[in-house]
Structure formats: C-alpha cells, structure tokens
Amino acid sequence: MRVLLDACVPSRLAGELPDHEVRTAPQMGWADLDDGPLLDAMAERFDVLVTVDKSLPKQQRIDDRPLAIVVLRAKTNRLADLLPHVSRLRAVLENARPGQVFEISG
C-alpha cells in the first residue's frame, strides 16, 4: 500500500509500517497544501492518507476520490500517543479501499 503521512503526523510513524511504501507530505513538498489540494496531489500516487485531522473527512468529499483516509485520534499527535494505534492502523491498511474513511481512536 502506498501511504502518505499528513504533515501533522510525526514522520517517525513511517518506521512502524515496514510492509508499506510510506512517504510524508513534507518529503513530497506538500507540507503547506490545504486539504483539498493535498488530496488532489495524492491522486494516483498514493492509496491512503494517514492524518490526525479529524475535520478533514467532514470538510472534503472522499467517496469519489481514488484513495482512503485514516484518521488517528489520540491525546496529541506525538509519536508516543499514536503508537498504541499502530496495530489497528496496520489492519486497516490491509483492507482500505478508495473512498473509505477510517477513524482509529482509543
């Protein structure tokens, strides 16, 4: 699975997903893109966006896009707070399909 970590997600989370091709928005030069342009830029390059931005699925139309969104909900966006969600994130990535939105919380 080709996974993009949003700019608000710690880049070190990529190390927890060794079975996937993971890049970050800053690595792609997309750190300053708003949500809509980011989703447009991702089209055909990535399969899934991982974010902590819980408002993104409500503000952007996802069902007609060629990617899935995973929202990680934790106390903060620090890696230590996101690590407990990694096993569920891995499971979601195995089954994610375009147009789907997943929310992973405690």
MARZADREN-505022 format. One record per atom (N, C-alpha, C): residue number from 0; residue in one letter; atom name; x, y, z. Coordinates in Angstrom, 3 decimals, decimal comma. Example, Ala and Ser with C-alpha at 12.3 -4.5 7.8 and 13.67 -1.06 7.14 Angstrom:
! residues 2
(pt 0; "A"; "N"; (13,190; -5,690; 7,800))
(pt 0; "A"; "CA"; (12,300; -4,500; 7,800))
(pt 0; "A"; "C"; (13,200; -3,300; 7,800))
(pt 1; "S"; "N"; (12,850; -2,250; 7,080))
(pt 1; "S"; "CA"; (13,670; -1,060; 7,140))
(pt 1; "S"; "C"; (12,900; 0,030; 7,870))
This chain:
! residues 106
(pt 0; "M"; "N"; (0,851; -1,165; 0,000))
(pt 0; "M"; "CA"; (0,000; 0,000; 0,000))
(pt 0; "M"; "C"; (0,899; 1,232; 0,000))
(pt 1; "R"; "N"; (0,542; 2,210; -0,793))
(pt 1; "R"; "CA"; (1,274; 3,483; -0,843))
(pt 1; "R"; "C"; (0,595; 4,458; 0,113))
(pt 2; "V"; "N"; (1,317; 4,814; 1,173))
(pt 2; "V"; "CA"; (0,750; 5,584; 2,278))
(pt 2; "V"; "C"; (1,429; 6,947; 2,356))
(pt 3; "L"; "N"; (0,615; 7,997; 2,500))
(pt 3; "L"; "CA"; (1,136; 9,334; 2,745))
(pt 3; "L"; "C"; (0,780; 9,733; 4,165))
(pt 4; "L"; "N"; (1,785; 10,160; 4,928))
(pt 4; "L"; "CA"; (1,550; 10,704; 6,257))
(pt 4; "L"; "C"; (1,364; 12,207; 6,118))
(pt 5; "D"; "N"; (0,256; 12,707; 6,608))
(pt 5; "D"; "CA"; (-0,033; 14,133; 6,567))
(pt 5; "D"; "C"; (1,061; 14,880; 7,343))
(pt 6; "A"; "N"; (1,196; 16,162; 7,075))
(pt 6; "A"; "CA"; (2,225; 16,972; 7,738))
(pt 6; "A"; "C"; (2,049; 17,013; 9,251))
(pt 7; "C"; "N"; (0,843; 16,770; 9,735))
(pt 7; "C"; "CA"; (0,573; 16,803; 11,173))
(pt 7; "C"; "C"; (0,886; 15,477; 11,875))
(pt 8; "V"; "N"; (1,347; 14,496; 11,122))
(pt 8; "V"; "CA"; (1,683; 13,175; 11,676))
(pt 8; "V"; "C"; (3,207; 13,063; 11,765))
(pt 9; "P"; "N"; (3,740; 12,621; 12,891))
(pt 9; "P"; "CA"; (5,196; 12,505; 13,008))
(pt 9; "P"; "C"; (5,779; 11,568; 11,943))
(pt 10; "S"; "N"; (6,832; 12,002; 11,305))
(pt 10; "S"; "CA"; (7,441; 11,210; 10,228))
(pt 10; "S"; "C"; (7,968; 9,869; 10,733))
(pt 11; "R"; "N"; (8,302; 9,797; 12,010))
(pt 11; "R"; "CA"; (8,823; 8,530; 12,559))
(pt 11; "R"; "C"; (7,768; 7,421; 12,586))
(pt 12; "L"; "N"; (6,512; 7,772; 12,397))
(pt 12; "L"; "CA"; (5,469; 6,742; 12,318))
(pt 12; "L"; "C"; (5,701; 5,837; 11,107))
(pt 13; "A"; "N"; (6,364; 6,355; 10,094))
(pt 13; "A"; "CA"; (6,658; 5,556; 8,900))
(pt 13; "A"; "C"; (7,442; 4,299; 9,251))
(pt 14; "G"; "N"; (8,313; 4,380; 10,227))
(pt 14; "G"; "CA"; (9,096; 3,217; 10,653))
(pt 14; "G"; "C"; (8,263; 2,102; 11,249))
(pt 15; "E"; "N"; (7,031; 2,412; 11,619))
(pt 15; "E"; "CA"; (6,130; 1,413; 12,200))
(pt 15; "E"; "C"; (5,315; 0,695; 11,123))
(pt 16; "L"; "N"; (5,514; 1,068; 9,863))
(pt 16; "L"; "CA"; (4,739; 0,486; 8,764))
(pt 16; "L"; "C"; (5,677; -0,100; 7,711))
(pt 17; "P"; "N"; (6,515; -1,060; 8,104))
(pt 17; "P"; "CA"; (7,543; -1,562; 7,190))
(pt 17; "P"; "C"; (7,017; -2,307; 5,970))
(pt 18; "D"; "N"; (5,780; -2,757; 6,015))
(pt 18; "D"; "CA"; (5,222; -3,508; 4,889))
(pt 18; "D"; "C"; (4,589; -2,606; 3,833))
(pt 19; "H"; "N"; (4,729; -1,303; 4,009))
(pt 19; "H"; "CA"; (4,090; -0,354; 3,102))
(pt 19; "H"; "C"; (5,110; 0,660; 2,603))
(pt 20; "E"; "N"; (4,809; 1,242; 1,458))
(pt 20; "E"; "CA"; (5,622; 2,326; 0,915))
(pt 20; "E"; "C"; (5,092; 3,612; 1,527))
(pt 21; "V"; "N"; (5,854; 4,211; 2,437))
(pt 21; "V"; "CA"; (5,374; 5,362; 3,198))
(pt 21; "V"; "C"; (6,237; 6,584; 2,908))
(pt 22; "R"; "N"; (5,563; 7,685; 2,631))
(pt 22; "R"; "CA"; (6,214; 8,987; 2,461))
(pt 22; "R"; "C"; (5,448; 9,989; 3,315))
(pt 23; "T"; "N"; (6,054; 11,130; 3,527))
(pt 23; "T"; "CA"; (5,387; 12,185; 4,287))
(pt 23; "T"; "C"; (5,064; 13,344; 3,350))
(pt 24; "A"; "N"; (4,073; 14,140; 3,740))
(pt 24; "A"; "CA"; (3,724; 15,313; 2,942))
(pt 24; "A"; "C"; (4,932; 16,248; 2,783))
(pt 25; "P"; "N"; (5,706; 16,499; 3,846))
(pt 25; "P"; "CA"; (6,892; 17,343; 3,658))
(pt 25; "P"; "C"; (7,912; 16,741; 2,683))
(pt 26; "Q"; "N"; (8,105; 15,440; 2,702))
(pt 26; "Q"; "CA"; (9,033; 14,806; 1,756))
(pt 26; "Q"; "C"; (8,599; 15,042; 0,316))
(pt 27; "M"; "N"; (7,300; 15,090; 0,107))
(pt 27; "M"; "CA"; (6,757; 15,281; -1,241))
(pt 27; "M"; "C"; (6,692; 16,764; -1,631))
(pt 28; "G"; "N"; (7,032; 17,650; -0,694))
(pt 28; "G"; "CA"; (6,931; 19,083; -0,964))
(pt 28; "G"; "C"; (5,521; 19,614; -0,801))
(pt 29; "W"; "N"; (4,681; 18,880; -0,077))
(pt 29; "W"; "CA"; (3,270; 19,217; 0,072))
(pt 29; "W"; "C"; (2,901; 19,675; 1,475))
(pt 30; "A"; "N"; (3,861; 20,021; 2,298))
(pt 30; "A"; "CA"; (3,582; 20,362; 3,697))
(pt 30; "A"; "C"; (2,636; 21,547; 3,843))
(pt 31; "D"; "N"; (2,677; 22,478; 2,905))
(pt 31; "D"; "CA"; (1,864; 23,685; 3,020))
(pt 31; "D"; "C"; (0,539; 23,616; 2,270))
(pt 32; "L"; "N"; (0,249; 22,478; 1,649))
(pt 32; "L"; "CA"; (-1,011; 22,355; 0,912))
(pt 32; "L"; "C"; (-2,194; 22,229; 1,860))
(pt 33; "D"; "N"; (-3,277; 22,909; 1,523))
(pt 33; "D"; "CA"; (-4,534; 22,715; 2,250))
(pt 33; "D"; "C"; (-5,083; 21,343; 1,895))
(pt 34; "D"; "N"; (-6,126; 20,907; 2,599))
(pt 34; "D"; "CA"; (-6,644; 19,553; 2,446))
(pt 34; "D"; "C"; (-7,051; 19,191; 1,016))
(pt 35; "G"; "N"; (-7,856; 20,020; 0,376))
(pt 35; "G"; "CA"; (-8,325; 19,714; -0,979))
(pt 35; "G"; "C"; (-7,178; 19,562; -1,971))
(pt 36; "P"; "N"; (-6,290; 20,553; -2,050))
(pt 36; "P"; "CA"; (-5,149; 20,416; -2,956))
(pt 36; "P"; "C"; (-4,237; 19,231; -2,606))
(pt 37; "L"; "N"; (-4,114; 18,919; -1,320))
(pt 37; "L"; "CA"; (-3,311; 17,758; -0,928))
(pt 37; "L"; "C"; (-3,937; 16,481; -1,467))
(pt 38; "L"; "N"; (-5,242; 16,329; -1,308))
(pt 38; "L"; "CA"; (-5,923; 15,137; -1,809))
(pt 38; "L"; "C"; (-5,825; 15,052; -3,329))
(pt 39; "D"; "N"; (-5,896; 16,184; -3,993))
(pt 39; "D"; "CA"; (-5,735; 16,200; -5,450))
(pt 39; "D"; "C"; (-4,329; 15,768; -5,854))
(pt 40; "A"; "N"; (-3,323; 16,270; -5,140))
(pt 40; "A"; "CA"; (-1,930; 15,920; -5,448))
(pt 40; "A"; "C"; (-1,656; 14,439; -5,224))
(pt 41; "M"; "N"; (-2,336; 13,856; -4,258))
(pt 41; "M"; "CA"; (-2,141; 12,443; -3,927))
(pt 41; "M"; "C"; (-2,705; 11,491; -4,971))
(pt 42; "A"; "N"; (-3,698; 11,932; -5,693))
(pt 42; "A"; "CA"; (-4,408; 11,063; -6,643))
(pt 42; "A"; "C"; (-3,426; 10,332; -7,540))
(pt 43; "E"; "N"; (-3,616; 9,033; -7,636))
(pt 43; "E"; "CA"; (-2,815; 8,134; -8,482))
(pt 43; "E"; "C"; (-1,398; 7,901; -7,965))
(pt 44; "R"; "N"; (-0,963; 8,631; -6,943))
(pt 44; "R"; "CA"; (0,377; 8,425; -6,382))
(pt 44; "R"; "C"; (0,346; 7,649; -5,075))
(pt 45; "F"; "N"; (-0,757; 7,805; -4,324))
(pt 45; "F"; "CA"; (-0,888; 7,168; -3,015))
(pt 45; "F"; "C"; (-2,260; 6,517; -2,903))
(pt 46; "D"; "N"; (-2,331; 5,511; -2,040))
(pt 46; "D"; "CA"; (-3,590; 4,802; -1,807))
(pt 46; "D"; "C"; (-4,312; 5,287; -0,553))
(pt 47; "V"; "N"; (-3,526; 5,754; 0,432))
(pt 47; "V"; "CA"; (-4,093; 6,110; 1,732))
(pt 47; "V"; "C"; (-3,398; 7,350; 2,291))
(pt 48; "L"; "N"; (-4,196; 8,232; 2,896))
(pt 48; "L"; "CA"; (-3,671; 9,346; 3,671))
(pt 48; "L"; "C"; (-3,901; 9,030; 5,138))
(pt 49; "V"; "N"; (-2,843; 9,123; 5,941))
(pt 49; "V"; "CA"; (-2,958; 8,974; 7,389))
(pt 49; "V"; "C"; (-2,812; 10,371; 7,983))
(pt 50; "T"; "N"; (-3,794; 10,778; 8,781))
(pt 50; "T"; "CA"; (-3,817; 12,117; 9,353))
(pt 50; "T"; "C"; (-4,323; 12,071; 10,789))
(pt 51; "V"; "N"; (-4,150; 13,163; 11,506))
(pt 51; "V"; "CA"; (-4,787; 13,319; 12,812))
(pt 51; "V"; "C"; (-5,842; 14,420; 12,735))
(pt 52; "D"; "N"; (-6,075; 14,928; 11,545))
(pt 52; "D"; "CA"; (-7,041; 15,995; 11,298))
(pt 52; "D"; "C"; (-8,449; 15,409; 11,218))
(pt 53; "K"; "N"; (-9,135; 15,411; 12,357))
(pt 53; "K"; "CA"; (-10,459; 14,774; 12,415))
(pt 53; "K"; "C"; (-11,510; 15,509; 11,593))
(pt 54; "S"; "N"; (-11,259; 16,767; 11,231))
(pt 54; "S"; "CA"; (-12,233; 17,512; 10,442))
(pt 54; "S"; "C"; (-12,090; 17,267; 8,939))
(pt 55; "L"; "N"; (-10,977; 16,728; 8,494))
(pt 55; "L"; "CA"; (-10,748; 16,531; 7,059))
(pt 55; "L"; "C"; (-11,866; 15,749; 6,376))
(pt 56; "P"; "N"; (-12,294; 14,599; 6,897))
(pt 56; "P"; "CA"; (-13,360; 13,851; 6,204))
(pt 56; "P"; "C"; (-14,695; 14,599; 6,143))
(pt 57; "K"; "N"; (-14,928; 15,508; 7,077))
(pt 57; "K"; "CA"; (-16,175; 16,268; 7,075))
(pt 57; "K"; "C"; (-16,104; 17,450; 6,114))
(pt 58; "Q"; "N"; (-14,896; 17,949; 5,874))
(pt 58; "Q"; "CA"; (-14,729; 19,130; 5,037))
(pt 58; "Q"; "C"; (-14,445; 18,802; 3,577))
(pt 59; "Q"; "N"; (-14,019; 17,576; 3,300))
(pt 59; "Q"; "CA"; (-13,644; 17,186; 1,947))
(pt 59; "Q"; "C"; (-14,482; 15,999; 1,487))
(pt 60; "R"; "N"; (-14,835; 16,003; 0,241))
(pt 60; "R"; "CA"; (-15,553; 14,858; -0,333))
(pt 60; "R"; "C"; (-14,533; 13,750; -0,603))
(pt 61; "I"; "N"; (-14,755; 12,595; -0,004))
(pt 61; "I"; "CA"; (-13,800; 11,485; -0,101))
(pt 61; "I"; "C"; (-14,323; 10,377; -0,996))
(pt 62; "D"; "N"; (-15,634; 10,158; -1,003))
(pt 62; "D"; "CA"; (-16,197; 8,979; -1,664))
(pt 62; "D"; "C"; (-15,905; 8,888; -3,155))
(pt 63; "D"; "N"; (-15,583; 10,007; -3,790))
(pt 63; "D"; "CA"; (-15,287; 9,950; -5,222))
(pt 63; "D"; "C"; (-13,788; 10,094; -5,521))
(pt 64; "R"; "N"; (-12,966; 9,958; -4,509))
(pt 64; "R"; "CA"; (-11,517; 10,078; -4,694))
(pt 64; "R"; "C"; (-10,881; 8,685; -4,746))
(pt 65; "P"; "N"; (-9,752; 8,567; -5,451))
(pt 65; "P"; "CA"; (-9,105; 7,255; -5,601))
(pt 65; "P"; "C"; (-8,185; 6,902; -4,438))
(pt 66; "L"; "N"; (-8,604; 7,244; -3,218))
(pt 66; "L"; "CA"; (-7,778; 6,971; -2,042))
(pt 66; "L"; "C"; (-8,663; 6,821; -0,821))
(pt 67; "A"; "N"; (-8,072; 6,297; 0,230))
(pt 67; "A"; "CA"; (-8,762; 6,154; 1,510))
(pt 67; "A"; "C"; (-8,108; 7,110; 2,507))
(pt 68; "I"; "N"; (-8,838; 7,416; 3,567))
(pt 68; "I"; "CA"; (-8,341; 8,292; 4,622))
(pt 68; "I"; "C"; (-8,392; 7,520; 5,938))
(pt 69; "V"; "N"; (-7,313; 7,612; 6,720))
(pt 69; "V"; "CA"; (-7,297; 7,058; 8,070))
(pt 69; "V"; "C"; (-7,018; 8,209; 9,023))
(pt 70; "V"; "N"; (-7,943; 8,433; 9,957))
(pt 70; "V"; "CA"; (-7,787; 9,475; 10,967))
(pt 70; "V"; "C"; (-7,398; 8,800; 12,271))
(pt 71; "L"; "N"; (-6,228; 9,168; 12,780))
(pt 71; "L"; "CA"; (-5,777; 8,673; 14,076))
(pt 71; "L"; "C"; (-6,202; 9,680; 15,136))
(pt 72; "R"; "N"; (-6,919; 9,214; 16,139))
(pt 72; "R"; "CA"; (-7,374; 10,094; 17,217))
(pt 72; "R"; "C"; (-6,664; 9,701; 18,488))
(pt 73; "A"; "N"; (-5,876; 10,625; 18,999))
(pt 73; "A"; "CA"; (-5,120; 10,391; 20,222))
(pt 73; "A"; "C"; (-5,082; 11,686; 21,032))
(pt 74; "K"; "N"; (-4,538; 11,602; 22,216))
(pt 74; "K"; "CA"; (-4,444; 12,766; 23,099))
(pt 74; "K"; "C"; (-3,701; 13,910; 22,413))
(pt 75; "T"; "N"; (-2,596; 13,593; 21,749))
(pt 75; "T"; "CA"; (-1,825; 14,560; 20,967))
(pt 75; "T"; "C"; (-1,371; 13,873; 19,681))
(pt 76; "N"; "N"; (-0,672; 14,598; 18,838))
(pt 76; "N"; "CA"; (-0,125; 13,986; 17,633))
(pt 76; "N"; "C"; (1,333; 13,548; 17,832))
(pt 77; "R"; "N"; (1,780; 13,482; 19,071))
(pt 77; "R"; "CA"; (3,125; 12,990; 19,357))
(pt 77; "R"; "C"; (3,186; 11,486; 19,079))
(pt 78; "L"; "N"; (4,347; 11,037; 18,645))
(pt 78; "L"; "CA"; (4,518; 9,627; 18,307))
(pt 78; "L"; "C"; (4,131; 8,724; 19,464))
(pt 79; "A"; "N"; (4,520; 9,071; 20,677))
(pt 79; "A"; "CA"; (4,206; 8,236; 21,845))
(pt 79; "A"; "C"; (2,703; 8,033; 22,003))
(pt 80; "D"; "N"; (1,911; 9,041; 21,666))
(pt 80; "D"; "CA"; (0,456; 8,925; 21,785))
(pt 80; "D"; "C"; (-0,167; 8,169; 20,616))
(pt 81; "L"; "N"; (0,515; 8,148; 19,471))
(pt 81; "L"; "CA"; (-0,008; 7,449; 18,295))
(pt 81; "L"; "C"; (0,391; 5,977; 18,250))
(pt 82; "L"; "N"; (1,502; 5,628; 18,883))
(pt 82; "L"; "CA"; (1,989; 4,242; 18,818))
(pt 82; "L"; "C"; (0,971; 3,197; 19,270))
(pt 83; "P"; "N"; (0,149; 3,459; 20,289))
(pt 83; "P"; "CA"; (-0,847; 2,446; 20,673))
(pt 83; "P"; "C"; (-1,849; 2,114; 19,559))
(pt 84; "H"; "N"; (-1,950; 2,952; 18,538))
(pt 84; "H"; "CA"; (-2,893; 2,734; 17,443))
(pt 84; "H"; "C"; (-2,276; 2,015; 16,247))
(pt 85; "V"; "N"; (-0,991; 1,725; 16,310))
(pt 85; "V"; "CA"; (-0,289; 1,181; 15,142))
(pt 85; "V"; "C"; (-0,830; -0,180; 14,714))
(pt 86; "S"; "N"; (-1,130; -1,062; 15,637))
(pt 86; "S"; "CA"; (-1,621; -2,387; 15,229))
(pt 86; "S"; "C"; (-2,958; -2,267; 14,498))
(pt 87; "R"; "N"; (-3,835; -1,405; 14,965))
(pt 87; "R"; "CA"; (-5,114; -1,192; 14,269))
(pt 87; "R"; "C"; (-4,901; -0,497; 12,932))
(pt 88; "L"; "N"; (-3,941; 0,423; 12,883))
(pt 88; "L"; "CA"; (-3,617; 1,094; 11,631))
(pt 88; "L"; "C"; (-3,139; 0,083; 10,598))
(pt 89; "R"; "N"; (-2,263; -0,814; 10,998))
(pt 89; "R"; "CA"; (-1,773; -1,851; 10,072))
(pt 89; "R"; "C"; (-2,928; -2,694; 9,538))
(pt 90; "A"; "N"; (-3,854; -3,066; 10,398))
(pt 90; "A"; "CA"; (-5,005; -3,876; 9,970))
(pt 90; "A"; "C"; (-5,879; -3,105; 8,988))
(pt 91; "V"; "N"; (-6,106; -1,835; 9,249))
(pt 91; "V"; "CA"; (-6,915; -1,013; 8,351))
(pt 91; "V"; "C"; (-6,235; -0,884; 6,995))
(pt 92; "L"; "N"; (-4,927; -0,688; 6,994))
(pt 92; "L"; "CA"; (-4,212; -0,528; 5,732))
(pt 92; "L"; "C"; (-4,321; -1,765; 4,847))
(pt 93; "E"; "N"; (-4,446; -2,921; 5,446))
(pt 93; "E"; "CA"; (-4,574; -4,156; 4,663))
(pt 93; "E"; "C"; (-5,881; -4,221; 3,885))
(pt 94; "N"; "N"; (-6,905; -3,522; 4,375))
(pt 94; "N"; "CA"; (-8,236; -3,630; 3,777))
(pt 94; "N"; "C"; (-8,787; -2,322; 3,218))
(pt 95; "A"; "N"; (-8,034; -1,246; 3,301))
(pt 95; "A"; "CA"; (-8,529; 0,058; 2,863))
(pt 95; "A"; "C"; (-8,766; 0,078; 1,359))
(pt 96; "R"; "N"; (-9,870; 0,684; 0,968))
(pt 96; "R"; "CA"; (-10,242; 0,813; -0,437))
(pt 96; "R"; "C"; (-10,558; 2,270; -0,744))
(pt 97; "P"; "N"; (-10,424; 2,685; -1,979))
(pt 97; "P"; "CA"; (-10,711; 4,069; -2,349))
(pt 97; "P"; "C"; (-12,100; 4,516; -1,889))
(pt 98; "G"; "N"; (-12,149; 5,755; -1,396))
(pt 98; "G"; "CA"; (-13,410; 6,334; -0,956))
(pt 98; "G"; "C"; (-13,783; 6,045; 0,486))
(pt 99; "Q"; "N"; (-13,016; 5,193; 1,162))
(pt 99; "Q"; "CA"; (-13,338; 4,849; 2,538))
(pt 99; "Q"; "C"; (-12,643; 5,793; 3,506))
(pt 100; "V"; "N"; (-13,279; 5,999; 4,651))
(pt 100; "V"; "CA"; (-12,708; 6,780; 5,753))
(pt 100; "V"; "C"; (-12,743; 5,915; 6,989))
(pt 101; "F"; "N"; (-11,611; 5,826; 7,659))
(pt 101; "F"; "CA"; (-11,492; 5,039; 8,882))
(pt 101; "F"; "C"; (-11,056; 5,979; 9,993))
(pt 102; "E"; "N"; (-11,612; 5,769; 11,175))
(pt 102; "E"; "CA"; (-11,192; 6,524; 12,352))
(pt 102; "E"; "C"; (-10,705; 5,526; 13,392))
(pt 103; "I"; "N"; (-9,502; 5,743; 13,863))
(pt 103; "I"; "CA"; (-8,916; 4,861; 14,871))
(pt 103; "I"; "C"; (-8,723; 5,693; 16,130))
(pt 104; "S"; "N"; (-9,363; 5,283; 17,195))
(pt 104; "S"; "CA"; (-9,250; 6,004; 18,459))
(pt 104; "S"; "C"; (-9,072; 5,011; 19,593))
(pt 105; "G"; "N"; (-8,779; 5,570; 20,766))
(pt 105; "G"; "CA"; (-8,527; 4,751; 21,946))
(pt 105; "G"; "C"; (-9,726; 3,989; 22,347))
